[in-house]
């Protein structure tokens, strides 16, 4: 993978961002990898040498690593930045796989795992993301498997784009730049089933190139919208969430035969802006074709 500097950021910062200190330890698979869609993992493995990422796209990750390093150096009696492991037997055909996960902070007195995330306002306004729930419960399962009890899981969100003026004027805006979000705790058997299923999908994808396309949830797809146009107008008269709502509006007015409905397919945010293998993804390329056909 090549990290470019298309925005000409200062050389010392560029070199720091390019420096990869990630170490998965003795893991066959890490939790971070496990929760990603298998199709993305397979395409990243196939095209790793051809992937290009601009340094600025990795800036947030670099800052996040810096936060974790600072927390590690200021640790107390808690377990900080420690990797936990568990080996899963997936059956005769798939064999055994060792899963590892690095826990940011485990407090043995309150039996709480805290994960620190450098994020933005939009992310925290959505509440606790499914990816966060999955990730934290994988960590909890590994920690339990190593003899440590778990009572609570939480995200400590450090909001990088927080604005004091927005917090003062908008009651729905986060009141502070640091927000603690509770994460629902799964039963151990629920976590075991989730991890085993994901590991099987991962091994089949990586070893045998057998995998499913990303789901709408995986692609972060926005809902479709339906715009009503009158005659040859290029500006929509009105927009609706469903075709049925658009038809009811047209039928309830005058000159119904002069209106037309255009479906605008929901954009796939992850594919467009956050997937570094989208140009090799047949699913995304087909989506682009379908999207252009409805414009």
Secondary structure as the mmCIF struct_conf table of DSSP 4:
data_model
#
loop_
_struct_conf.conf_type_id
_struct_conf.id
_struct_conf.beg_label_comp_id
_struct_conf.beg_label_asym_id
_struct_conf.beg_label_seq_id
_struct_conf.end_label_comp_id
_struct_conf.end_label_asym_id
_struct_conf.end_label_seq_id
STRN STRN1 UNK A 2 UNK A 4
TURN_TY1_P TURN_TY1_P1 UNK A 6 UNK A 7
HELX_RH_AL_P HELX_RH_AL_P1 UNK A 11 UNK A 18
TURN_TY1_P TURN_TY1_P2 UNK A 25 UNK A 26
BEND BEND1 UNK A 28 UNK A 28
STRN STRN2 UNK A 29 UNK A 30
HELX_RH_AL_P HELX_RH_AL_P2 UNK A 31 UNK A 34
TURN_TY1_P TURN_TY1_P3 UNK A 35 UNK A 35
BEND BEND2 UNK A 36 UNK A 36
HELX_RH_AL_P HELX_RH_AL_P3 UNK A 38 UNK A 46
TURN_TY1_P TURN_TY1_P4 UNK A 47 UNK A 47
HELX_RH_3T_P HELX_RH_3T_P1 UNK A 48 UNK A 50
STRN STRN3 UNK A 52 UNK A 54
HELX_RH_3T_P HELX_RH_3T_P2 UNK A 55 UNK A 58
HELX_RH_AL_P HELX_RH_AL_P4 UNK A 59 UNK A 73
TURN_TY1_P TURN_TY1_P5 UNK A 74 UNK A 74
BEND BEND3 UNK A 77 UNK A 78
STRN STRN4 UNK A 79 UNK A 89
TURN_TY1_P TURN_TY1_P6 UNK A 92 UNK A 94
STRN STRN5 UNK A 96 UNK A 107
TURN_TY1_P TURN_TY1_P7 UNK A 108 UNK A 111
STRN STRN6 UNK A 112 UNK A 119
HELX_RH_AL_P HELX_RH_AL_P5 UNK A 121 UNK A 125
TURN_TY1_P TURN_TY1_P8 UNK A 126 UNK A 126
BEND BEND4 UNK A 128 UNK A 128
HELX_RH_AL_P HELX_RH_AL_P6 UNK A 130 UNK A 145
TURN_TY1_P TURN_TY1_P9 UNK A 146 UNK A 147
STRN STRN7 UNK A 152 UNK A 159
TURN_TY1_P TURN_TY1_P10 UNK A 160 UNK A 161
HELX_RH_AL_P HELX_RH_AL_P7 UNK A 164 UNK A 169
TURN_TY1_P TURN_TY1_P11 UNK A 171 UNK A 172
BEND BEND5 UNK A 173 UNK A 173
BEND BEND6 UNK A 175 UNK A 177
STRN STRN8 UNK A 178 UNK A 183
HELX_LH_PP_P HELX_LH_PP_P1 UNK A 184 UNK A 187
HELX_RH_AL_P HELX_RH_AL_P8 UNK A 188 UNK A 208
HELX_LH_PP_P HELX_LH_PP_P2 UNK A 212 UNK A 215
HELX_RH_AL_P HELX_RH_AL_P9 UNK A 216 UNK A 219
TURN_TY1_P TURN_TY1_P12 UNK A 220 UNK A 220
STRN STRN9 UNK A 221 UNK A 221
HELX_LH_PP_P HELX_LH_PP_P3 UNK A 222 UNK A 224
STRN STRN10 UNK A 225 UNK A 230
TURN_TY1_P TURN_TY1_P13 UNK A 231 UNK A 232
BEND BEND7 UNK A 234 UNK A 235
BEND BEND8 UNK A 237 UNK A 237
STRN STRN11 UNK A 238 UNK A 240
BEND BEND9 UNK A 241 UNK A 242
HELX_RH_AL_P HELX_RH_AL_P10 UNK A 243 UNK A 251
TURN_TY1_P TURN_TY1_P14 UNK A 252 UNK A 252
BEND BEND10 UNK A 253 UNK A 254
HELX_RH_3T_P HELX_RH_3T_P3 UNK A 256 UNK A 258
STRN STRN12 UNK A 259 UNK A 264
HELX_LH_PP_P HELX_LH_PP_P4 UNK A 265 UNK A 267
STRN STRN13 UNK A 268 UNK A 268
HELX_RH_AL_P HELX_RH_AL_P11 UNK A 269 UNK A 269
HELX_RH_PI_P HELX_RH_PI_P1 UNK A 270 UNK A 274
TURN_TY1_P TURN_TY1_P15 UNK A 276 UNK A 277
HELX_RH_3T_P HELX_RH_3T_P4 UNK A 278 UNK A 280
HELX_RH_AL_P HELX_RH_AL_P12 UNK A 282 UNK A 293
TURN_TY1_P TURN_TY1_P16 UNK A 294 UNK A 294
#
